[in-house]
Amino acid sequence: MPKTAAINVEFKCPAEVKDADVACNLIRNIVELAGTNHGFICITNYLSDTGKRANYVLQPFGEMAYPRLVRESLEILERQELELPNEIDGLAIEKLVWNEAILEQITSFRKTLDGGHGRKDDKEKIRKGFYELDGSVYVANVRIAKYHVTDEQDKHNATLDQQKVKHTPKSAKAKAKNWLRNNTPASNFRGQFRLNADKFDRIAFSRSVIEFAKFGELFTP
């Protein structure tokens, strides 16, 4: 197997910086780079509020991020581009249930685009891509371009309360609608990521998205 080419990405380790203000500035500068240069932010071993650990490549999308991804999702459902599974979590999903789920999700996406769900971005941004609150830097309105979990992280995540980590719908239609949301672009939207220095190991800016084939070699300092 050929060796993976080196990646032109410079990782920083804010947690190793003793001065909190310097660490915060380091994070802020990387987020600003991505927000103003249409680039990507790579974060390794990020700790979510549920205790889950994972690695992310984030793409700041600006204030219209969510409507843009919802519109893409709506078009996918309207064009019937998804290959639907016969069962989810071991539960058979009948065609009638799929039809109802698709129609309801299409209605929900349309309502979102019409402003009916009331989602709005009222955070005061600093140079568009981020804001600060109580000493923390937040990258706002991002698309998850890549998501990766190492074997070690997977073992850690398996020890968590799975109901807290991931809510699992009970009924067939609820499972179907959840599957539709998770398999369309809207599922990749995150309103914010809190980037405290102690919430991840390393962070970097990249002008192009990092592919999974190269992602694995980014975890070792």
Secondary structure, 3 states (H helix, E strand, C coil): CCCCCCCCCCCECHHHCCCHHHHHHHHHHHHHHHHHHCCEEEEEEEECCCCCEEEEEEEECCCCHHHHHHHHHHHHHHCCCCCCCCEECCEECCHHHHHHHHHHHHHHHHHHHCCCCCCCCCCCCECCCEEEECCEEEEEEEEEEEEECCHHHHHHHHCCCHHHHCCCCCCHHHHHHHHHHHCCHHHHEEEEEECCHHHCCEEEEECCCCCHHHHHHHCCC
